[in-house]
Amino acid sequence: MSNKTRALVAGAGGFIGHHLVSYLKERGYWVRGVDIKRPEFCETDADDFQLLDLREPHNCWRALSLNGEAFDEVYQLAADMGGMGFIHSAECEIMHNSALINIHMIDAAARANVSRYFFSSSVCVYRDMQPGEPALAEADAVPAEPDNEYGWEKLYAERMAQTYSRHHPIQVRIARFENCYGPEGTWRGGREKAPAAICRKVAQAPDGGTIPVWGDGSAIRNYTYIDDMVDGIYRLTQSDLEGPVNIGGEEYVTVAKLVQTVIDASGKAVEIEYVDGPVGVHSRNFCKDRIHSLGWQAKTSLAEGIARTYGWIAEQVKKTSEDD
């Protein structure tokens, strides 16, 4: 281990964190994963995995304890979050739990002499947008007007991490994620994101059936495939870019287009019934010049990524029905 770069991935039981552990291992890292739960759908590739509740400060110190040595890099992705339904129904849990994790982790990492600290923020820090508006750059998040409490907590956590970087010898890198999707992520239970929820509904629907979709299908989003996202995380963490950086592709689509892409991947004839439900902002459109300056581009098209994701979720639906 002494000859390898040492990384701690907080939130390694979650979707992005689990994939990030595998990405770092492929690059020769020694990786410790930490989360309140283990990855749900497969074994972790981490060299060491610890079940710890990072809302407690002593658990953050336990996560960072490494036989008197310091971690070279900490990737802080741990948060209490889910899809739009969860974000709108669990505001207190999101504000309380995620804030505690972020307060204690940056404080412990700075005091433990960690060299680089990555923080996973979100484009939810930005205001609501209308279709056709010019792309927002990172500086446009202030004056602040996030659409939900999840965005407010992320914005505060960004500022806190940057404050520690001014007073301690720790280099902080901050990514604002657009919607991320792919296999081996939550696909049922209320915390799943829109691509996974739509894939599940279509997989469960009979050929010729109908699925419900929240809203009217006009909301505009970017959906970034997991392989592209973890590559962007790594490039940003190794870079000299200070301050928040938007990470996402350039393929913006309506929710209606997302749903149709899933239906096409399924090979079924499925009708859509739009129903009332939490939708979030009307539109998203963000400048990616900063992440592009590192040579990063999203490589996976929506059609390609959804085909992979639908195939995996359809298999989970089949296994679940067989078990029942």
C-alpha atoms as a printed R data frame, in Angstrom:
    type eleno elety resid chain resno       x       y       z
1   ATOM     1    CA   MET     A     1   0.000   0.000   0.000
2   ATOM     2    CA   SER     A     2   2.870   2.381   0.754
3   ATOM     3    CA   ASN     A     3   3.752   2.655  -2.951
4   ATOM     4    CA   LYS     A     4   0.179   3.274  -4.051
5   ATOM     5    CA   THR     A     5  -1.903   6.435  -3.997
6   ATOM     6    CA   ARG     A     6  -4.289   6.134  -1.055
7   ATOM     7    CA   ALA     A     7  -7.894   7.240  -1.602
8   ATOM     8    CA   LEU     A     8 -10.942   7.321   0.641
9   ATOM     9    CA   VAL     A     9 -14.326   7.230  -1.114
10  ATOM    10    CA   ALA     A    10 -17.096   8.379   1.214
11  ATOM    11    CA   GLY     A    11 -20.466   7.244  -0.092
12  ATOM    12    CA   ALA     A    12 -18.911   4.119  -1.637
13  ATOM    13    CA   GLY     A    13 -22.109   2.149  -1.100
14  ATOM    14    CA   GLY     A    14 -23.974   4.472  -3.439
15  ATOM    15    CA   PHE     A    15 -24.261   4.480  -7.208
16  ATOM    16    CA   ILE     A    16 -21.549   6.953  -8.247
17  ATOM    17    CA   GLY     A    17 -19.282   6.128  -5.293
18  ATOM    18    CA   HIS     A    18 -19.349   2.408  -6.065
19  ATOM    19    CA   HIS     A    19 -18.371   3.008  -9.697
20  ATOM    20    CA   LEU     A    20 -15.689   5.487  -8.629
21  ATOM    21    CA   VAL     A    21 -14.074   2.870  -6.374
22  ATOM    22    CA   SER     A    22 -13.772   0.522  -9.364
23  ATOM    23    CA   TYR     A    23 -12.372   3.324 -11.536
24  ATOM    24    CA   LEU     A    24  -9.665   4.163  -9.000
25  ATOM    25    CA   LYS     A    25  -8.744   0.522  -8.479
26  ATOM    26    CA   GLU     A    26  -8.228   0.137 -12.236
27  ATOM    27    CA   ARG     A    27  -5.676   2.956 -11.962
28  ATOM    28    CA   GLY     A    28  -3.641   1.274  -9.276
29  ATOM    29    CA   TYR     A    29  -5.006   3.026  -6.189
30  ATOM    30    CA   TRP     A    30  -5.386   1.562  -2.717
31  ATOM    31    CA   VAL     A    31  -9.006   2.422  -1.899
32  ATOM    32    CA   ARG     A    32 -11.027   2.460   1.283
33  ATOM    33    CA   GLY     A    33 -14.764   2.697   0.827
34  ATOM    34    CA   VAL     A    34 -17.004   4.051   3.579
35  ATOM    35    CA   ASP     A    35 -20.789   4.238   3.774
36  ATOM    36    CA   ILE     A    36 -23.747   3.508   5.992
37  ATOM    37    CA   LYS     A    37 -24.514   0.594   3.639
38  ATOM    38    CA   ARG     A    38 -22.645  -1.674   1.247
39  ATOM    39    CA   PRO     A    39 -23.266  -1.543  -2.532
40  ATOM    40    CA   GLU     A    40 -26.675  -3.074  -3.148
41  ATOM    41    CA   PHE     A    41 -26.194  -4.938  -6.388
42  ATOM    42    CA   CYS     A    42 -22.635  -6.286  -6.406
43  ATOM    43    CA   GLU     A    43 -19.500  -6.633  -4.315
44  ATOM    44    CA   THR     A    44 -17.259  -3.611  -3.856
45  ATOM    45    CA   ASP     A    45 -13.791  -3.476  -5.397
46  ATOM    46    CA   ALA     A    46 -12.459  -1.513  -2.417
47  ATOM    47    CA   ASP     A    47  -9.412  -2.871  -0.602
48  ATOM    48    CA   ASP     A    48 -11.136  -2.021   2.653
49  ATOM    49    CA   PHE     A    49 -14.814  -1.215   3.225
50  ATOM    50    CA   GLN     A    50 -16.110   0.193   6.492
51  ATOM    51    CA   LEU     A    51 -19.735   0.601   7.546
52  ATOM    52    CA   LEU     A    52 -19.786   3.996   9.253
53  ATOM    53    CA   ASP     A    53 -22.399   6.695   9.818
54  ATOM    54    CA   LEU     A    54 -20.551   9.835   8.732
55  ATOM    55    CA   ARG     A    55 -23.054  12.105  10.447
56  ATOM    56    CA   GLU     A    56 -21.019  11.326  13.580
57  ATOM    57    CA   PRO     A    57 -17.657  13.167  13.768
58  ATOM    58    CA   HIS     A    58 -15.818  10.262  15.381
59  ATOM    59    CA   ASN     A    59 -16.765   8.065  12.417
60  ATOM    60    CA   CYS     A    60 -15.205  10.557  10.014
61  ATOM    61    CA   TRP     A    61 -11.993  10.274  12.017
62  ATOM    62    CA   ARG     A    62 -12.241   6.463  11.941
63  ATOM    63    CA   ALA     A    63 -12.683   6.570   8.170
64  ATOM    64    CA   LEU     A    64  -9.530   8.668   7.827
65  ATOM    65    CA   SER     A    65  -7.436   6.598  10.265
66  ATOM    66    CA   LEU     A    66  -4.661   4.866   8.315
67  ATOM    67    CA   ASN     A    67  -1.940   3.581  10.656
68  ATOM    68    CA   GLY     A    68  -0.464   7.027  11.154
69  ATOM    69    CA   GLU     A    69  -0.416   7.848   7.425
70  ATOM    70    CA   ALA     A    70  -2.593  10.382   5.621
71  ATOM    71    CA   PHE     A    71  -4.860   9.708   2.664
72  ATOM    72    CA   ASP     A    72  -3.648  11.336  -0.535
73  ATOM    73    CA   GLU     A    73  -7.184  11.924  -1.798
74  ATOM    74    CA   VAL     A    74 -10.670  11.974  -0.291
75  ATOM    75    CA   TYR     A    75 -13.723  11.760  -2.534
76  ATOM    76    CA   GLN     A    76 -16.746  12.989  -0.557
77  ATOM    77    CA   LEU     A    77 -19.938  11.726  -2.214
78  ATOM    78    CA   ALA     A    78 -21.831  10.654   0.919
79  ATOM    79    CA   ALA     A    79 -25.246  12.326   1.169
80  ATOM    80    CA   ASP     A    80 -28.871  11.661   2.021
81  ATOM    81    CA   MET     A    81 -30.526  12.030  -1.344
82  ATOM    82    CA   GLY     A    82 -32.575  10.436  -4.089
83  ATOM    83    CA   GLY     A    83 -34.758  11.328  -7.036
84  ATOM    84    CA   MET     A    84 -37.113  14.274  -7.359
85  ATOM    85    CA   GLY     A    85 -39.841  12.624  -5.303
86  ATOM    86    CA   PHE     A    86 -37.462  12.103  -2.369
87  ATOM    87    CA   ILE     A    87 -35.931  15.576  -2.683
88  ATOM    88    CA   HIS     A    88 -39.355  17.177  -2.357
89  ATOM    89    CA   SER     A    89 -40.651  14.906   0.433
90  ATOM    90    CA   ALA     A    90 -37.568  14.604   2.671
91  ATOM    91    CA   GLU     A    91 -36.350  18.185   2.965
92  ATOM    92    CA   CYS     A    92 -35.526  17.990   6.686
93  ATOM    93    CA   GLU     A    93 -33.580  14.740   6.323
94  ATOM    94    CA   ILE     A    94 -31.603  16.128   3.393
95  ATOM    95    CA   MET     A    95 -30.718  19.384   5.129
96  ATOM    96    CA   HIS     A    96 -29.885  17.755   8.467
97  ATOM    97    CA   ASN     A    97 -28.071  14.579   7.441
98  ATOM    98    CA   SER     A    98 -26.095  15.856   4.467
99  ATOM    99    CA   ALA     A    99 -25.033  19.016   6.284
100 ATOM   100    CA   LEU     A   100 -23.675  16.991   9.213
101 ATOM   101    CA   ILE     A   101 -21.723  14.690   6.889
102 ATOM   102    CA   ASN     A   102 -20.182  17.592   4.998
103 ATOM   103    CA   ILE     A   103 -19.340  19.607   8.117
104 ATOM   104    CA   HIS     A   104 -17.550  16.732   9.791
105 ATOM   105    CA   MET     A   105 -15.814  15.281   6.726
106 ATOM   106    CA   ILE     A   106 -14.076  18.450   5.526
107 ATOM   107    CA   ASP     A   107 -13.044  19.324   9.076
108 ATOM   108    CA   ALA     A   108 -11.580  15.853   9.710
109 ATOM   109    CA   ALA     A   109  -9.888  15.681   6.298
110 ATOM   110    CA   ALA     A   110  -8.229  19.064   6.716
111 ATOM   111    CA   ARG     A   111  -6.979  18.197  10.203
112 ATOM   112    CA   ALA     A   112  -5.803  14.763   9.034
113 ATOM   113    CA   ASN     A   113  -3.497  16.391   6.448
114 ATOM   114    CA   VAL     A   114  -5.317  15.053   3.385
115 ATOM   115    CA   SER     A   115  -3.731  16.475   0.228
116 ATOM   116    CA   ARG     A   116  -6.762  16.631  -2.094
117 ATOM   117    CA   TYR     A   117 -10.436  16.709  -1.281
118 ATOM   118    CA   PHE     A   118 -13.174  16.204  -3.898
119 ATOM   119    CA   PHE     A   119 -16.716  17.325  -3.085
120 ATOM   120    CA   SER     A   120 -19.730  16.224  -5.122
121 ATOM   121    CA   SER     A   121 -22.133  19.115  -5.515
122 ATOM   122    CA   SER     A   122 -25.051  19.439  -7.915
123 ATOM   123    CA   VAL     A   123 -26.525  21.679 -10.587
124 ATOM   124    CA   CYS     A   124 -29.457  21.956  -8.168
125 ATOM   125    CA   VAL     A   125 -27.570  24.949  -6.731
126 ATOM   126    CA   TYR     A   126 -28.740  26.961  -9.762
127 ATOM   127    CA   ARG     A   127 -32.056  28.744 -10.165
128 ATOM   128    CA   ASP     A   128 -34.955  27.577 -12.277
129 ATOM   129    CA   MET     A   129 -34.416  28.180 -15.996
130 ATOM   130    CA   GLN     A   130 -36.701  28.521 -18.972
131 ATOM   131    CA   PRO     A   131 -36.166  26.666 -22.265
132 ATOM   132    CA   GLY     A   132 -33.884  28.609 -24.593
133 ATOM   133    CA   GLU     A   133 -32.044  30.572 -21.914
134 ATOM   134    CA   PRO     A   134 -28.275  31.010 -22.407
135 ATOM   135    CA   ALA     A   135 -26.075  28.531 -20.561
136 ATOM   136    CA   LEU     A   136 -25.246  29.408 -16.957
137 ATOM   137    CA   ALA     A   137 -21.593  29.461 -15.900
138 ATOM   138    CA   GLU     A   138 -20.408  28.403 -12.452
139 ATOM   139    CA   ALA     A   139 -20.368  31.996 -11.149
140 ATOM   140    CA   ASP     A   140 -24.058  32.388 -12.034
141 ATOM   141    CA   ALA     A   141 -25.117  30.329  -9.008
142 ATOM   142    CA   VAL     A   142 -24.767  33.522  -6.943
143 ATOM   143    CA   PRO     A   143 -26.969  35.484  -6.149
144 ATOM   144    CA   ALA     A   144 -28.455  32.161  -5.066
145 ATOM   145    CA   GLU     A   145 -31.972  30.919  -5.720
146 ATOM   146    CA   PRO     A   146 -31.922  27.090  -5.807
147 ATOM   147    CA   ASP     A   147 -35.194  25.386  -6.629
148 ATOM   148    CA   ASN     A   148 -35.031  23.032  -3.629
149 ATOM   149    CA   GLU     A   149 -33.444  22.515  -0.208
150 ATOM   150    CA   TYR     A   150 -31.047  19.930  -1.621
151 ATOM   151    CA   GLY     A   151 -29.499  22.704  -3.712
152 ATOM   152    CA   TRP     A   152 -29.255  25.066  -0.739
153 ATOM   153    CA   GLU     A   153 -27.401  22.458   1.333
154 ATOM   154    CA   LYS     A   154 -24.990  21.759  -1.535
155 ATOM   155    CA   LEU     A   155 -24.263  25.458  -1.958
156 ATOM   156    CA   TYR     A   156 -23.445  25.846   1.732
157 ATOM   157    CA   ALA     A   157 -21.229  22.727   1.671
158 ATOM   158    CA   GLU     A   158 -19.317  24.129  -1.317
159 ATOM   159    CA   ARG     A   159 -18.572  27.336   0.559
160 ATOM   160    CA   MET     A   160 -17.536  25.433   3.658
161 ATOM   161    CA   ALA     A   161 -15.072  23.229   1.751
162 ATOM   162    CA   GLN     A   162 -13.599  26.291   0.034
163 ATOM   163    CA   THR     A   163 -13.249  28.049   3.381
164 ATOM   164    CA   TYR     A   164 -11.221  25.153   4.785
165 ATOM   165    CA   SER     A   165  -8.989  25.211   1.702
166 ATOM   166    CA   ARG     A   166  -8.105  28.850   2.468
167 ATOM   167    CA   HIS     A   167  -7.047  28.037   6.028
168 ATOM   168    CA   HIS     A   168  -5.499  24.575   5.670
169 ATOM   169    CA   PRO     A   169  -3.051  23.016   3.177
170 ATOM   170    CA   ILE     A   170  -5.781  20.970   1.478
171 ATOM   171    CA   GLN     A   171  -6.642  21.341  -2.203
172 ATOM   172    CA   VAL     A   172 -10.406  21.270  -2.734
173 ATOM   173    CA   ARG     A   173 -12.065  20.340  -6.028
174 ATOM   174    CA   ILE     A   174 -15.819  20.757  -6.491
175 ATOM   175    CA   ALA     A   175 -18.009  19.214  -9.191
176 ATOM   176    CA   ARG     A   176 -21.586  20.213  -9.876
177 ATOM   177    CA   PHE     A   177 -23.160  17.062 -11.313
178 ATOM   178    CA   GLU     A   178 -25.902  16.972 -13.869
179 ATOM   179    CA   ASN     A   179 -28.228  13.943 -13.785
180 ATOM   180    CA   CYS     A   180 -26.173  10.746 -13.682
181 ATOM   181    CA   TYR     A   181 -27.503   7.316 -14.652
182 ATOM   182    CA   GLY     A   182 -26.382   3.807 -15.538
183 ATOM   183    CA   PRO     A   183 -26.448   0.170 -14.388
184 ATOM   184    CA   GLU     A   184 -26.059  -0.895 -10.746
185 ATOM   185    CA   GLY     A   185 -27.979   2.065  -9.354
186 ATOM   186    CA   THR     A   186 -31.146   2.347  -7.304
187 ATOM   187    CA   TRP     A   187 -34.099   1.497  -9.546
188 ATOM   188    CA   ARG     A   188 -37.036   1.213  -7.123
189 ATOM   189    CA   GLY     A   189 -38.109   2.205  -3.620
190 ATOM   190    CA   GLY     A   190 -38.616   5.962  -4.048
191 ATOM   191    CA   ARG     A   191 -34.996   7.168  -4.195
192 ATOM   192    CA   GLU     A   192 -34.339   6.277  -7.824
193 ATOM   193    CA   LYS     A   193 -33.600   8.991 -10.392
194 ATOM   194    CA   ALA     A   194 -35.769   9.607 -13.460
195 ATOM   195    CA   PRO     A   195 -33.876   7.400 -15.977
196 ATOM   196    CA   ALA     A   196 -34.002   4.411 -13.620
197 ATOM   197    CA   ALA     A   197 -37.650   5.022 -12.715
198 ATOM   198    CA   ILE     A   198 -38.679   5.211 -16.366
199 ATOM   199    CA   CYS     A   199 -36.651   2.096 -17.208
200 ATOM   200    CA   ARG     A   200 -38.387   0.208 -14.382
201 ATOM   201    CA   LYS     A   201 -41.850   1.318 -15.432
202 ATOM   202    CA   VAL     A   202 -41.274   0.332 -19.048
203 ATOM   203    CA   ALA     A   203 -39.717  -3.000 -18.057
204 ATOM   204    CA   GLN     A   204 -42.738  -3.796 -15.874
205 ATOM   205    CA   ALA     A   205 -45.285  -2.679 -18.477
206 ATOM   206    CA   PRO     A   206 -46.783  -5.219 -20.881
207 ATOM   207    CA   ASP     A   207 -46.321  -4.685 -24.589
208 ATOM   208    CA   GLY     A   208 -49.106  -2.275 -25.537
209 ATOM   209    CA   GLY     A   209 -49.449  -1.037 -21.963
210 ATOM   210    CA   THR     A   210 -49.307   2.467 -20.456
211 ATOM   211    CA   ILE     A   211 -46.901   4.036 -17.942
212 ATOM   212    CA   PRO     A   212 -47.431   7.145 -15.762
213 ATOM   213    CA   VAL     A   213 -44.884   9.964 -16.024
214 ATOM   214    CA   TRP     A   214 -44.787  13.024 -13.750
215 ATOM   215    CA   GLY     A   215 -45.380  16.411 -15.394
216 ATOM   216    CA   ASP     A   216 -46.143  17.057 -19.047
217 ATOM   217    CA   GLY     A   217 -42.869  15.874 -20.578
218 ATOM   218    CA   SER     A   218 -41.609  19.353 -21.483
219 ATOM   219    CA   ALA     A   219 -38.936  19.760 -18.782
220 ATOM   220    CA   ILE     A   220 -35.412  19.821 -20.257
221 ATOM   221    CA   ARG     A   221 -32.528  17.863 -18.743
222 ATOM   222    CA   ASN     A   222 -29.063  16.480 -19.425
223 ATOM   223    CA   TYR     A   223 -28.419  12.851 -18.502
224 ATOM   224    CA   THR     A   224 -24.765  11.872 -18.073
225 ATOM   225    CA   TYR     A   225 -23.721   8.221 -18.194
226 ATOM   226    CA   ILE     A   226 -21.862   6.890 -15.155
227 ATOM   227    CA   ASP     A   227 -18.616   6.009 -16.995
228 ATOM   228    CA   ASP     A   228 -18.312   9.572 -18.260
229 ATOM   229    CA   MET     A   229 -19.115  11.015 -14.833
230 ATOM   230    CA   VAL     A   230 -16.440   9.103 -12.901
231 ATOM   231    CA   ASP     A   231 -13.865  10.002 -15.553
232 ATOM   232    CA   GLY     A   232 -14.790  13.666 -15.087
233 ATOM   233    CA   ILE     A   233 -14.495  13.335 -11.304
234 ATOM   234    CA   TYR     A   234 -11.019  11.891 -11.584
235 ATOM   235    CA   ARG     A   235  -9.749  14.449 -14.102
236 ATOM   236    CA   LEU     A   236 -11.068  17.316 -12.018
237 ATOM   237    CA   THR     A   237  -9.535  15.986  -8.796
238 ATOM   238    CA   GLN     A   238  -6.106  15.694 -10.422
239 ATOM   239    CA   SER     A   239  -6.338  19.163 -11.977
240 ATOM   240    CA   ASP     A   240  -5.492  22.664 -10.789
241 ATOM   241    CA   LEU     A   241  -9.051  23.964 -11.297
242 ATOM   242    CA   GLU     A   242 -10.256  25.718  -8.175
243 ATOM   243    CA   GLY     A   243 -13.874  26.576  -7.505
244 ATOM   244    CA   PRO     A   244 -16.992  24.747  -8.709
245 ATOM   245    CA   VAL     A   245 -16.957  22.979 -12.084
246 ATOM   246    CA   ASN     A   246 -20.044  21.823 -14.004
247 ATOM   247    CA   ILE     A   247 -19.820  18.208 -15.201
248 ATOM   248    CA   GLY     A   248 -22.297  16.932 -17.776
249 ATOM   249    CA   GLY     A   249 -22.714  16.306 -21.458
250 ATOM   250    CA   GLU     A   250 -24.113  18.534 -24.166
251 ATOM   251    CA   GLU     A   251 -27.128  16.384 -25.114
252 ATOM   252    CA   TYR     A   252 -30.102  18.208 -23.598
253 ATOM   253    CA   VAL     A   253 -33.461  16.505 -24.067
254 ATOM   254    CA   THR     A   254 -37.020  16.816 -22.837
255 ATOM   255    CA   VAL     A   255 -38.375  14.293 -20.368
256 ATOM   256    CA   ALA     A   256 -40.647  13.141 -23.185
257 ATOM   257    CA   LYS     A   257 -37.550  12.365 -25.267
258 ATOM   258    CA   LEU     A   258 -36.004  10.457 -22.353
259 ATOM   259    CA   VAL     A   259 -39.139   8.345 -22.003
260 ATOM   260    CA   GLN     A   260 -39.269   7.638 -25.723
261 ATOM   261    CA   THR     A   261 -35.582   6.648 -25.695
262 ATOM   262    CA   VAL     A   262 -36.343   4.087 -22.982
263 ATOM   263    CA   ILE     A   263 -39.344   2.775 -24.899
264 ATOM   264    CA   ASP     A   264 -37.213   2.427 -28.042
265 ATOM   265    CA   ALA     A   265 -34.578   0.497 -26.067
266 ATOM   266    CA   SER     A   266 -37.251  -1.876 -24.774
267 ATOM   267    CA   GLY     A   267 -38.618  -2.738 -28.199
268 ATOM   268    CA   LYS     A   268 -42.137  -2.464 -26.789
269 ATOM   269    CA   ALA     A   269 -45.111  -0.366 -27.816
270 ATOM   270    CA   VAL     A   270 -45.837   1.615 -24.641
271 ATOM   271    CA   GLU     A   271 -48.125   4.610 -24.209
272 ATOM   272    CA   ILE     A   272 -47.385   7.537 -21.870
273 ATOM   273    CA   GLU     A   273 -49.867   9.031 -19.391
274 ATOM   274    CA   TYR     A   274 -48.680  12.322 -17.924
275 ATOM   275    CA   VAL     A   275 -49.767  12.778 -14.304
276 ATOM   276    CA   ASP     A   276 -49.282  15.300 -11.505
277 ATOM   277    CA   GLY     A   277 -46.048  14.931  -9.556
278 ATOM   278    CA   PRO     A   278 -42.859  16.754  -8.546
279 ATOM   279    CA   VAL     A   279 -40.937  17.751 -11.662
280 ATOM   280    CA   GLY     A   280 -38.397  20.328 -10.502
281 ATOM   281    CA   VAL     A   281 -37.121  23.136 -12.685
282 ATOM   282    CA   HIS     A   282 -38.389  23.792 -16.192
283 ATOM   283    CA   SER     A   283 -35.001  23.601 -17.880
284 ATOM   284    CA   ARG     A   284 -31.266  23.039 -17.394
285 ATOM   285    CA   ASN     A   285 -28.467  24.500 -19.513
286 ATOM   286    CA   PHE     A   286 -24.946  24.941 -18.166
287 ATOM   287    CA   CYS     A   287 -21.595  26.008 -19.533
288 ATOM   288    CA   LYS     A   288 -18.982  23.195 -19.537
289 ATOM   289    CA   ASP     A   289 -15.934  25.209 -20.623
290 ATOM   290    CA   ARG     A   290 -14.073  24.571 -17.359
291 ATOM   291    CA   ILE     A   291 -14.318  20.776 -17.467
292 ATOM   292    CA   HIS     A   292 -13.689  20.797 -21.230
293 ATOM   293    CA   SER     A   293 -10.417  22.621 -20.568
294 ATOM   294    CA   LEU     A   294  -9.183  19.368 -18.992
295 ATOM   295    CA   GLY     A   295  -9.852  17.418 -22.177
296 ATOM   296    CA   TRP     A   296 -13.036  15.841 -20.809
297 ATOM   297    CA   GLN     A   297 -16.099  15.270 -22.962
298 ATOM   298    CA   ALA     A   298 -19.094  13.021 -22.360
299 ATOM   299    CA   LYS     A   299 -18.633  10.147 -24.810
300 ATOM   300    CA   THR     A   300 -21.795   8.112 -24.259
301 ATOM   301    CA   SER     A   301 -24.932   9.125 -26.145
302 ATOM   302    CA   LEU     A   302 -28.288   8.982 -24.388
303 ATOM   303    CA   ALA     A   303 -29.459   6.173 -26.673
304 ATOM   304    CA   GLU     A   304 -26.363   4.091 -25.952
305 ATOM   305    CA   GLY     A   305 -26.404   4.704 -22.206
306 ATOM   306    CA   ILE     A   306 -30.135   4.056 -21.866
307 ATOM   307    CA   ALA     A   307 -29.809   0.809 -23.828
308 ATOM   308    CA   ARG     A   308 -27.235  -0.439 -21.289
309 ATOM   309    CA   THR     A   309 -29.228   0.828 -18.322
310 ATOM   310    CA   TYR     A   310 -32.554  -0.542 -19.531
311 ATOM   311    CA   GLY     A   311 -31.018  -3.949 -20.159
312 ATOM   312    CA   TRP     A   312 -29.693  -4.112 -16.607
313 ATOM   313    CA   ILE     A   313 -32.918  -2.867 -14.973
314 ATOM   314    CA   ALA     A   314 -35.074  -5.178 -17.091
315 ATOM   315    CA   GLU     A   315 -32.985  -8.055 -15.783
316 ATOM   316    CA   GLN     A   316 -33.526  -6.887 -12.180
317 ATOM   317    CA   VAL     A   317 -37.276  -6.658 -12.779
318 ATOM   318    CA   LYS     A   318 -37.263 -10.185 -14.192
319 ATOM   319    CA   LYS     A   319 -35.290 -11.567 -11.229
320 ATOM   320    CA   THR     A   320 -37.601  -9.837  -8.764
321 ATOM   321    CA   SER     A   321 -40.742 -11.210 -10.427
322 ATOM   322    CA   GLU     A   322 -39.248 -14.704 -10.436
323 ATOM   323    CA   ASP     A   323 -38.395 -14.430  -6.737
324 ATOM   324    CA   ASP     A   324 -41.965 -13.350  -5.975
